[in-house]
Amino acid sequence: MQLKTVPKEFSLTFLGHYDAVVALVRAGADVNACDRTGQCPIHFSVKDKFYPAVECLLMAGADPNKRVHLTTPLHIAAELGDSKLVRLLLLHGAFPSPTDARGFKPIDLVDKDSSLYKLISAYMGWVPSLQFLSRLAIKRQIPSLLHAHVSCLDLPGLLCDYLTFKF
């Protein structure tokens, strides 16, 4: 991967430097900044299966529905066949059925007999609960809800996990 195509402040993200990602997020870097091709840190992190960065970026307010030529991070995760990334994106509000430039939805990119197909299809007709929508609203209002920050608060562990999308 060429660093010149990556948004300058997140160039280390894609070299596996999680500490640098956290430092940039804490310093207020724009997690939705795009490079000249329209790709954002979330797209690169999903492509590289850099799970800690994906989670950090999502917790910091990265848009899980950000499109590059109509392709979303969920399309990328589905095409990679990565259930961990798909689940993480869906839990952070990724729409399960956007259509990309080829006319494919994420579910079209996975084997129909796979558990990944079942996971995505479970979200296809899903109407988010008020609780889930509230959770996303909290995340948007306090975008830097990193687990390290929340776990330092005097809150029950279950509430910390809830706020940081651990379940």
Secondary structure, 3 states (H helix, E strand, C coil): CCHHHCCHHHHHHHHCCHHHHHHHHHCCCCCCCCCCCCCCHHHHHHHCCCHHHHHHHHHCCCCCCCCECCECHHHHHHHHCCHHHHHHHHHCCCCCCCCCCCCCCHHHHCCCCCHHHHHHHHHHCCCCCHHHHHHHHHHHHCCCCCHHHHHCCCCCHHHHHHHCCCC
